[in-house]
Structures are given as C-alpha cells and as structure tokens.
C-alpha cells in the first residue's frame, strides 16, 4: 500500500469509514455496497433538493428517480429477460442520459455508453460490437443511426415514460457487469471496457475517500468535527463539461454529485463564455477541465465581466498543466484548491491524484498513487524497475476492467495476471508521485534516440505565445522517424522564434525536424485531447514527398 497519510490510514483502518481488507492480491473496501442500485437507493434521501440543471430544466433528486423508475418499468416490459443484456445510451449530455443510466442498471441491464460525438458509422459499430438489444438516444443521434442502417429497438429521450412509483431494483452481484465504457480511440478503433458493479463502486469510493480525507483535514484546521463542518457548507455545485460516456464525466462527476447530494449544471458543448456565465449564475464550486479549457476561460475577453469567486476546487485531467497556465490559474482563482490526477477508462477512474499543497509541491507529476492501487514501472520484458527509472506503467487494483468485450486477444495482450499494462510510459519517485512521460505507442525513435512526445509538448507549451502543442513522429528515410511539432499559437510567433526556444530548452537530439505554426485551434476529441492521429495524417504525405 502506497500512502503514509495518517488521515487516510485512519479512514482505511479496521472500523474506519473506508475499512480495507485483502481479497487475493488486491485490496477492497470491506463495507462497499454490493451493487450500484444500493448507491442509487441511498441517494433518494435527498428528495426535493435540486440535482440537475440543464438550460431551463431544473430537476430534483425526486424528479430524477421518479423518471428513472418509470423507465425501468418500461425496460422490463419491453425487453424479455433483461438481466445482463446490453442497452446503449447514445445522446449528448442531458438529464435523460443520467436517468437512462440509473434505469438500465436498476432494471438489471448493462449500460453501454456510446461516444455520441462520433460519426454514425462509429456509433453503429459500437452498438453492434456490444450486441445491444436497445438504444436510448436523443433525436439527433437516433436520426443519424437510422440513416446509417440501424434496425433495432430504440427509445427517444423525447418520449420517456412518465414518472412511476419506486421501482424495486433487480438483484445484482458485485462481480456482474454494470456498464461498458469505450476507450477514447485516439490511437485506433475504440474498444469496450467491461466494468463490473464492484469495479465501478470501488472507483467511486476511491473518490469518496479522497474527499473524506480533505474534509477531515479541514475540520481539524477549524477545530470542529466533520459533521459540523458539513452542516455549515452550502450545497456543492459542479459544472459538467466532460462527456458522460467517459469515466471522468460519469463516475468522477455525476456519481460524486449523486452520492453527496450535489448540484450538477450540464454543458453538452464547450463554450468558454457560457461556462463563465454558469459559474456566476449557479455559484459553481467545482470545475474540472483540460488545459485547453482553462486557456479558453482565462483568455476570454469576457473573463473579468463574470464573478468566479464561488470556485473552491479546480482540477485538471487528461494531461499535465503547463507551469505558465498553473500560475495563471492560481492568480485568477485565488480561493480555489488546485488538483490533478491520472486515470484511464480501463481503471474506471483515477490511479493517482494530488490536491492543494500536495499538488503544488510537485505540479509536474500526475499526483500521488492512490492507496487502493499497486503501481509498478516495468521494462520491455515486464521486469519491475527501481524508483526514478522510466518504463511502462502497470496497475493493479479493484477498479480494473474485466476485459475488452469480445476481444480476448487484446485483453490478454494488456494483462499480466492481475496487472494491467497501461501503455503509458512513466516513473515513480520516492514520495509515490507518478510522472507520465508519454504513451508507449507515441514515442518517437529518431536516429536511435527515444524521444517522448509528452516531454516535448510540455516544454514548448511554456512559451508565452504558444496555446497548444502537438508533437508526433513520421517515417524518415535516414532517421527512421522524424520529430514534428505542430503549434497553435498567437499571431506573430515565427518558426524561428520557437526553434530558438527549443534549442535553449531541449537536448540537441530532441529538436524538432519541422515546426508547423497555425493560428486556429486543433481538432479535439470528446475529452478535449488533440486528435493527434488526424494532425499526423494531415502532414504525413507532405513530409514523405519532401524526403524523396
């Protein structure tokens, strides 16, 4: 177990709120709910408290569970022997998405979370690959799917059944499948990661335990007990930006708000000025986004027009914060705790994280390894390396996926007994901070030297005129691969300027062969990450022609 925090150890100790026991080679929460329906039922206690806000729609916890119960009844009537059958959710971020998620799981089905921002072809492929017997979607996605040739059963979000009395959830065990998340697909065809009730609950409880530790530390600082502190705190408000079909949106934000009685304000598309307006109007206390979103907020010409003082927690996921951006966030949101973490679809949430002083003490890291995980760094033969050495990150813990649905070969390739091979390159220091260096499949080997694209991106992002960086390799007749860097930058930045910056900050062999500067943003995937494969494809033909 990697954690010496006495508060966390107390929470995990025998009789503690999050008591931990061993199950084989992993650690589990002794008193974890048996299935997700137990979590849903516990949240019904919030009753008339406001839960979901989407435009002019405002729903209480009673409203959400009432609609979910009605949909659960409909599902059990429409789908024979529904238990264990896969049902797709294919819609933008909206209240009906969360209602459908609760309803499917309570009915005993498996919620398949489709990337609703994909093409009709990719959405249909995901539905067919996971053998879905029904699709619950919004009109826009259903129209696209029908045009693409979908012929199965479906229900539109516009035609949800009316509210019903409390639905008695189908009995489900912790090792049964609850849902499927698709990998982001930035490096290939997306695969469905199969998540059990137990794995999902463990991921949620990891987040809950981290929050409980923060509250306990705050209570100690104020010399009061935790319950008194909670009673004095207003309802938390979170801005939901991450897509619900991703673990960050579904597990870390939606489920956390549901468990804690928080308010979720929904954005189905990122618009910085709209986000600023919602932060002010809804008194948002928690904001999580990727670096691109923070730059958009801070550089918005309307930033100073809005009151953002309600923010007490800001976090970054997906990639590290450049130091210049971190400094700007600290200056612009002085009351907020800043945090960051690292996780994957296959781990159903964060593996490492740090908040406040722990994060600021080491902002180049992706947080400290969470106590419920074992993490090791390995060489190409799978041999564990010492702290400080760079290799592939392997993870073991109760939140791991069961495997990729109907892909036994790919599942076997990424597993070594209880260990999951993340495909990420990193290192661990003596304080259990985890550093992400690059994707294993994204490393450029140029002239026999290994160049980690993430390092290049992080360093060049420090230039004051650079807004986003995408580093990648292309085939090269002499070097094997050539390092190319595409930049989204402010007007006026020249190739000569950034090359000079690179020479002053990078080893000679890491200097890019070619720098492309553009004055428009990169195309991003649903998680706000640059679609690197598309950037590479755009220029590969040009570079091949130049090398002949």
C-alpha positions, 0 to 999 in steps of 0.5 A: 500500500502506497500512502503514509497519510495518517488521515487516510490510514485512519479512514482505511483502518479496521472500523474506519469509514473506508475499512480495507481488507485483502481479497487475493492480491488486491485490496477492497473496501470491506463495507462497499455496497454490493451493487450500484442500485444500493448507491442509487437507493441511498441517494433518494434521501435527498428528495426535493433538493435540486440535482440537475440543471440543464438550460431551463430544466431544473430537476430534483433528486425526486424528479430524477428517480421518479423518471428513472423508475418509470423507465425501468418499468418500461425496460422490463416490459419491453425487453424479455429477460433483461438481466445482463443484456446490453442497452446503449445510451447514445445522446449528448449530455442531458438529464435523460442520459443520467436517468437512462443510466440509473434505469438500465442498471436498476432494471438489471441491464448493462449500460453501454455508453456510446461516444455520441460525438462520433460519426454514425458509422462509429456509433453503429459499430459500437452498438453492434460490437456490444450486441445491444438489444436497445438504444436510448438516444436523443433525436439527433443521434437516433436520426443519424443511426437510422440513416446509417442502417440501424434496425433495432429497438430504440427509445427517444429521450423525447418520449420517456415514460412518465414518472412511476412509483419506486421501482424495486431494483433487480438483484445484482452481484458485485462481480456482474457487469454494470456498464461498458465504457469505450476507450477514447480511440485516439490511437485506433478503433475504440474498444469496450471496457467491461466494468463490473458493479464492484469495479465501478463502486470501488472507483467511486469510493476511491473518490469518496475517500479522497474527499473524506480525507480533505474534509477531515483535514479541514475540520481539524484546521477549524477545530470542529468535527466533520459533521459540523463542518458539513452542516455549515457548507452550502450545497456543492455545485459542479459544472459538467463539461466532460462527456458522460460516456467517459469515466471522468464525466460519469463516475468522477462527476455525476456519481460524486454529485449523486452520492453527496447530494450535489448540484450538477449544471450540464454543458453538452458543448464547450463554450468558454463564455457560457461556462463563465456565465454558469459559474456566476449564475449557479455559484459553481464550486467545482470545475474540472477541465483540460488545459485547453479549457482553462486557456479558453476561460482565462483568455476570454475577453469576457473573463473579468465581466463574470464573478468566479469567486464561488470556485473552491476546487479546480482540477485538471485531467487528461494531461499535465498543466503547463507551469505558465497556465498553473500560475495563471490559474492560481492568480485568477482563482485565488480561493480555489484548491488546485488538483490533478490526477491520472486515470484511464477508462480501463481503471474506471477512474483515477490511479493517482491524484494530488490536491492543494499543497500536495499538488503544488509541491510537485505540479509536474507529476500526475499526483500521488498513487492512490492507496487502493492501487499497486503501481509498478514501472516495468521494462520491455520484458515486464521486469519491475524497475527501481524508483526514478527509472522510466518504463511502462506503467502497470496497475493493479487494483479493484477498479480494473476492467474485466476485459475488452468485450469480445476481444480476448486477444487484446485483453490478454495482450494488456494483462499480466495476471492481475496487472494491467499494462497501461501503455503509458510510459512513466516513473515513480519517485520516492514520495509515490508521485507518478510522472507520465512521460508519454504513451508507449505507442507515441514515442518517437525513435529518431536516429536511435534516440527515444524521444517522448512526445509528452516531454516535448509538448510540455516544454514548448507549451511554456512559451508565452505565445504558444496555446497548444502543442502537438508533437508526433513522429513520421517515417524518415528515410535516414532517421527512421522517424522524424520529430514534428511539432505542430503549434497553435499559437498567437499571431506573430510567433515565427518558426524561428522564434520557437526553434530558438526556444527549443534549442535553449530548452531541449537536448540537441537530439530532441529538436524538432525536424519541422515546426508547423505554426497555425493560428486556429485551434486543433481538432479535439476529441470528446475529452478535449485531447488533440486528435493527434492521429488526424494532425499526423495524417494531415502532414504525413504525405507532405513530409514523405514527398519532401524526403524523396 
